Amino acid sequence: MELFEGLKKNIENKDLRIVFPESQDERILRAVARLEKEKIVRPILIGSREEVLNKGKELDLDLGGIEIIDPENYDGYEDLVNSFVERRKGKAAKDDAYKILKNHNYFGTMLVYKKLADGMVSGAVGSTGDTVRPALQIVKTKPGVSRISGAMIMISPEGEKYVFSDIAINITLEEDALAEVAVETAKTAKMFGIDPKVALLSFSSKGSAKSPEQEKVMNAAIKAKNMAPEFKIDGELQFDAAFVESVGVKKAPGSEVAGKANVFIFPSLEAGNIGYKIAQRLGKFEAIGPILQGLAAPISDLSRGCNEEDIYKLTIITANQAIND
């Protein structure tokens, strides 16, 4: 709670507008009603006003003060269509664009792109692809960033904070992309008040084993340090060498990261996804996210298994990304 109180303070009185395309989902509506009541952000729901308000009544929620935009009856629709066609640079004809923007995720992403909203939260109902595809086509990545990635904030039962990445997007990453993800994850850590000490993980520490996989992580660590010398970054490191001080001293003597790491970069999606779920289920860590990194504007992807609290927290994170970008 201390973490989120600080994040809420960051966005106080900023009047940040966050779009929610999935306006018929009970969890979304409960989280949105809470956010509106606390005046943390200004929610925008996408859908038929009548249907949204009727759903709110069913759930005994007061949604009357929340902005609801219906793509079927929106004065700025033509402008969004023209902007979408221009943005897609010939990949979408105007007739197709009229249909595409009826999709609430595309419509919401266009609102963010046109700066009619500051960020978007989706994915409670749809797949990751449903959220990410419009984001990549319309918002695209930040200058100097080639791809997006997903980070998870992990909070231990004692309240210690760590960041795991990539745990959501890229099945595998080559050296340059892995280095880029390490740097973007360090920036995410700073947003949460974490002084990042970034470990690029492997089954080897400092050449204790030799393989193409180990070399990839080792080279990525070197590139990440060159890209962002202001951050403490090291690798390749086994998890125990990165996390346990006594082991770090033995396996990577002189390292500024070994034994002190709080940001962990996994060599593949397979490893990252398994790793965070082990910490969550066996270690009883709270897992917050995934937080999409590298986009030119904040679009956040929920898990379909999320609850109201997850949506509430990810919205606060998304709003913080909007002021940090």
C-alpha positions as CSV (number, residue, x, y, z in Angstrom):
1,M,0.0,0.0,0.0
2,E,2.9,2.4,0.7
3,L,4.1,1.9,-2.9
4,F,0.7,2.8,-4.3
5,E,0.2,5.8,-1.9
6,G,3.4,7.3,-3.4
7,L,2.2,6.6,-7.0
8,K,-1.2,8.1,-6.3
9,K,0.5,11.2,-4.9
10,N,2.5,11.6,-8.1
11,I,-0.7,11.9,-10.2
12,E,-2.8,14.0,-7.8
13,N,-4.4,17.0,-9.5
14,K,-2.9,16.0,-12.9
15,D,-6.4,15.3,-14.4
16,L,-5.0,12.4,-16.4
17,R,-7.5,10.7,-18.8
18,I,-7.3,6.9,-19.0
19,V,-9.4,5.0,-21.5
20,F,-11.1,1.7,-20.8
21,P,-12.4,-0.1,-23.9
22,E,-14.0,-3.0,-22.1
23,S,-17.0,-1.1,-20.7
24,Q,-19.2,-4.1,-20.2
25,D,-16.9,-6.0,-17.8
26,E,-17.9,-6.0,-14.2
27,R,-14.3,-5.8,-12.9
28,I,-13.6,-2.8,-15.1
29,L,-16.7,-0.9,-14.0
30,R,-16.1,-1.5,-10.3
31,A,-12.4,-0.3,-10.6
32,V,-13.5,2.7,-12.7
33,A,-16.2,3.7,-10.2
34,R,-13.6,3.5,-7.4
35,L,-11.1,5.6,-9.4
36,E,-13.7,8.2,-10.2
37,K,-14.9,8.3,-6.6
38,E,-11.3,8.9,-5.4
39,K,-10.6,11.4,-8.2
40,I,-7.3,9.7,-9.0
41,V,-7.7,9.8,-12.7
42,R,-10.5,10.8,-15.2
43,P,-11.8,7.5,-16.6
44,I,-13.2,7.3,-20.2
45,L,-15.4,4.3,-21.0
46,I,-15.8,3.2,-24.6
47,G,-19.3,1.9,-25.5
48,S,-23.0,2.7,-25.7
49,R,-23.9,5.1,-22.9
50,E,-27.2,3.4,-22.4
51,E,-25.7,0.0,-22.2
52,V,-22.9,1.1,-19.8
53,L,-25.3,2.9,-17.5
54,N,-27.7,-0.1,-17.5
55,K,-24.8,-2.4,-16.6
56,G,-23.8,0.0,-13.8
57,K,-27.4,-0.1,-12.4
58,E,-27.3,-3.9,-12.4
59,L,-24.1,-3.7,-10.3
60,D,-25.4,-0.9,-8.1
61,L,-22.6,1.5,-9.3
62,D,-23.0,5.2,-10.0
63,L,-21.4,5.8,-13.3
64,G,-23.3,9.0,-14.2
65,G,-20.3,11.3,-13.8
66,I,-18.0,9.2,-15.9
67,E,-17.2,10.2,-19.5
68,I,-18.6,7.6,-21.9
69,I,-17.7,7.7,-25.6
70,D,-19.7,5.7,-28.1
71,P,-17.8,5.1,-31.4
72,E,-21.2,4.7,-33.1
73,N,-22.1,8.3,-32.2
74,Y,-18.9,10.3,-31.9
75,D,-18.5,13.7,-33.6
76,G,-14.8,13.2,-34.1
77,Y,-15.0,9.8,-35.8
78,E,-14.1,11.1,-39.2
79,D,-11.0,12.8,-37.9
80,L,-9.9,9.6,-36.2
81,V,-10.5,7.6,-39.4
82,N,-8.4,10.1,-41.4
83,S,-5.6,10.0,-38.8
84,F,-5.6,6.2,-38.7
85,V,-5.3,6.0,-42.5
86,E,-2.4,8.5,-42.5
87,R,-0.7,6.6,-39.6
88,R,-1.0,3.3,-41.3
89,K,0.7,4.7,-44.4
90,G,-1.3,2.9,-47.1
91,K,-1.8,-0.3,-45.1
92,A,-5.5,0.5,-44.4
93,A,-7.9,2.0,-46.9
94,K,-10.4,4.5,-45.6
95,D,-13.4,2.2,-46.1
96,D,-11.6,-0.4,-43.9
97,A,-10.6,2.2,-41.3
98,Y,-14.3,3.0,-40.7
99,K,-14.8,-0.7,-39.7
100,I,-11.5,-1.1,-37.9
101,L,-12.2,1.8,-35.5
102,K,-15.5,0.2,-34.4
103,N,-13.2,-2.1,-32.5
104,H,-13.0,-0.5,-29.0
105,N,-9.3,-1.3,-28.6
106,Y,-8.5,0.4,-31.9
107,F,-10.8,3.3,-31.1
108,G,-9.3,3.8,-27.6
109,T,-5.7,3.6,-28.9
110,M,-6.6,6.3,-31.4
111,L,-7.8,8.5,-28.6
112,V,-4.4,8.1,-26.9
113,Y,-2.5,8.7,-30.2
114,K,-4.5,11.9,-30.8
115,K,-3.8,13.0,-27.2
116,L,-7.5,13.0,-26.3
117,A,-6.5,10.6,-23.6
118,D,-3.2,10.0,-21.7
119,G,-3.3,6.2,-21.6
120,M,-5.3,3.1,-22.0
121,V,-6.0,-0.1,-19.9
122,S,-7.4,-3.2,-21.6
123,G,-7.1,-6.9,-21.7
124,A,-9.5,-8.0,-18.9
125,V,-11.6,-9.7,-21.7
126,G,-9.5,-9.8,-24.8
127,S,-6.1,-11.4,-25.4
128,T,-2.7,-9.6,-25.1
129,G,-2.7,-9.4,-28.9
130,D,-6.0,-7.6,-28.9
131,T,-4.4,-4.9,-26.8
132,V,-0.9,-4.8,-28.2
133,R,-1.6,-5.0,-31.9
134,P,-3.4,-1.6,-32.1
135,A,-0.7,-0.1,-29.8
136,L,2.1,-1.2,-32.2
137,Q,0.2,-0.2,-35.3
138,I,-0.9,3.3,-34.0
139,V,1.2,4.5,-31.0
140,K,4.3,2.5,-32.0
141,T,7.5,2.4,-30.0
142,K,9.4,5.3,-28.5
143,P,12.3,6.9,-30.5
144,G,15.4,4.7,-30.1
145,V,13.4,1.7,-29.0
146,S,12.9,-1.2,-31.4
147,R,10.3,-3.3,-29.5
148,I,8.0,-3.5,-26.5
149,S,8.4,-5.7,-23.5
150,G,6.5,-6.6,-20.3
151,A,7.7,-6.0,-16.8
152,M,6.2,-7.3,-13.5
153,I,6.7,-5.6,-10.2
154,M,7.2,-8.2,-7.6
155,I,6.5,-7.3,-3.9
156,S,7.7,-9.8,-1.2
157,P,5.6,-10.6,1.9
158,E,8.1,-8.3,3.7
159,G,7.4,-5.4,1.3
160,E,10.7,-5.6,-0.7
161,K,10.3,-4.5,-4.4
162,Y,11.8,-6.2,-7.4
163,V,11.2,-6.0,-11.2
164,F,11.2,-9.0,-13.5
165,S,11.3,-8.6,-17.3
166,D,10.5,-9.7,-20.0
167,I,7.6,-11.8,-18.7
168,A,4.9,-11.1,-21.3
169,I,5.8,-10.3,-24.8
170,N,9.0,-11.6,-26.6
171,I,9.4,-15.3,-26.9
172,T,13.1,-14.8,-27.5
173,L,15.4,-11.8,-27.8
174,E,18.7,-11.2,-29.6
175,E,21.6,-9.3,-28.0
176,D,20.6,-5.8,-29.0
177,A,17.0,-6.2,-28.0
178,L,17.8,-7.9,-24.7
179,A,20.1,-4.9,-23.9
180,E,17.3,-2.5,-24.8
181,V,14.8,-4.4,-22.6
182,A,17.3,-4.2,-19.7
183,V,17.6,-0.4,-20.0
184,E,13.9,0.1,-20.3
185,T,13.3,-2.0,-17.3
186,A,15.8,0.0,-15.3
187,K,13.7,3.1,-16.2
188,T,10.5,1.3,-15.0
189,A,12.2,0.5,-11.7
190,K,13.0,4.1,-11.1
191,M,9.4,5.0,-11.6
192,F,8.6,2.8,-8.6
193,G,11.3,4.4,-6.4
194,I,13.7,1.5,-6.9
195,D,17.4,2.3,-7.4
196,P,18.0,-0.2,-10.2
197,K,20.7,-2.8,-10.0
198,V,20.1,-4.8,-13.1
199,A,21.1,-8.5,-13.5
200,L,20.9,-10.2,-16.9
201,L,20.2,-13.8,-15.9
202,S,21.6,-17.1,-17.3
203,F,22.6,-20.6,-16.2
204,S,26.1,-19.3,-16.1
205,S,28.0,-16.6,-14.1
206,K,30.8,-14.7,-15.7
207,G,31.7,-17.5,-18.2
208,S,31.4,-20.4,-15.8
209,A,29.7,-22.2,-18.7
210,K,30.1,-21.6,-22.4
211,S,27.4,-21.7,-25.0
212,P,25.7,-19.4,-27.5
213,E,22.9,-18.7,-25.0
214,Q,25.4,-17.7,-22.3
215,E,27.4,-15.5,-24.8
216,K,24.2,-13.8,-25.9
217,V,23.4,-12.7,-22.3
218,M,27.0,-11.7,-21.6
219,N,27.2,-9.6,-24.8
220,A,23.8,-8.0,-24.1
221,A,25.0,-7.0,-20.6
222,I,28.0,-5.2,-22.2
223,K,25.7,-3.4,-24.7
224,A,23.2,-2.4,-22.0
225,K,26.0,-0.8,-19.9
226,N,27.2,1.1,-23.0
227,M,23.7,2.2,-23.8
228,A,23.0,3.5,-20.3
229,P,26.2,4.0,-18.2
230,E,24.1,5.8,-15.6
231,F,22.6,2.4,-14.5
232,K,24.3,-0.4,-12.6
233,I,24.0,-3.4,-15.0
234,D,25.8,-6.7,-15.0
235,G,25.6,-10.2,-16.5
236,E,25.6,-12.9,-17.2
237,L,24.7,-14.0,-13.7
238,Q,22.9,-17.0,-12.3
239,F,20.0,-16.0,-10.0
240,D,21.8,-17.0,-6.8
241,A,24.8,-14.9,-7.8
242,A,22.6,-12.0,-8.6
243,F,20.5,-12.2,-5.4
244,V,22.6,-13.7,-2.6
245,E,25.5,-11.5,-1.5
246,S,27.7,-14.3,-0.3
247,V,27.3,-16.2,-3.6
248,G,27.7,-13.0,-5.6
249,V,31.1,-12.3,-4.0
250,K,32.3,-15.7,-5.0
251,K,30.9,-16.0,-8.5
252,A,31.3,-12.3,-9.6
253,P,33.9,-10.6,-7.4
254,G,34.0,-6.8,-7.8
255,S,30.5,-6.6,-9.4
256,E,28.3,-3.7,-8.4
257,V,25.2,-5.8,-9.0
258,A,26.0,-9.4,-8.0
259,G,24.3,-10.2,-4.6
260,K,22.5,-6.9,-4.7
261,A,20.3,-7.1,-7.8
262,N,16.7,-5.9,-7.7
263,V,15.9,-5.9,-11.4
264,F,16.1,-9.3,-13.1
265,I,16.2,-9.6,-16.9
266,F,15.4,-13.1,-18.1
267,P,16.9,-14.6,-21.3
268,S,13.6,-15.8,-22.7
269,L,9.9,-15.4,-22.2
270,E,9.7,-19.0,-21.1
271,A,12.2,-18.4,-18.2
272,G,10.6,-15.1,-17.2
273,N,7.0,-16.3,-17.1
274,I,8.0,-19.4,-15.1
275,G,10.2,-17.4,-12.8
276,Y,7.6,-14.8,-11.8
277,K,4.9,-17.4,-11.3
278,I,7.2,-19.4,-9.0
279,A,7.9,-16.3,-6.9
280,Q,4.1,-15.5,-6.9
281,R,2.8,-19.0,-6.0
282,L,5.6,-20.5,-3.9
283,G,7.2,-17.3,-2.5
284,K,3.8,-15.5,-1.9
285,F,5.0,-12.4,-3.8
286,E,2.4,-10.0,-5.0
287,A,2.8,-9.7,-8.8
288,I,1.7,-6.4,-10.3
289,G,1.5,-6.0,-14.1
290,P,2.4,-6.8,-16.7
291,I,3.6,-3.2,-17.4
292,L,4.2,-2.6,-21.1
293,Q,7.5,-0.8,-21.7
294,G,8.9,0.9,-24.8
295,L,5.6,2.3,-26.3
296,A,5.5,6.0,-27.2
297,A,2.4,6.4,-25.0
298,P,1.2,4.2,-22.1
299,I,-1.0,1.3,-23.1
300,S,-1.4,-1.4,-20.4
301,D,-2.4,-5.0,-20.9
302,L,-4.3,-6.7,-18.1
303,S,-4.4,-10.5,-17.5
304,R,-7.8,-12.1,-18.3
305,G,-7.6,-13.5,-14.7
306,C,-7.4,-10.0,-13.2
307,N,-9.6,-8.7,-10.4
308,E,-10.8,-5.2,-9.6
309,E,-7.8,-4.5,-7.4
310,D,-5.4,-5.4,-10.3
311,I,-7.2,-3.0,-12.6
312,Y,-7.2,-0.3,-10.1
313,K,-3.4,-0.6,-9.5
314,L,-2.5,-1.0,-13.1
315,T,-4.4,2.2,-13.9
316,I,-2.4,4.1,-11.3
317,I,0.8,2.7,-12.9
318,T,-0.4,3.7,-16.4
319,A,-1.1,7.2,-15.2
320,N,2.4,7.4,-13.7
321,Q,3.9,6.2,-17.0
322,A,2.0,9.1,-18.7
323,I,3.8,11.7,-16.5
324,N,7.1,10.0,-16.8
325,D,7.2,9.5,-20.6
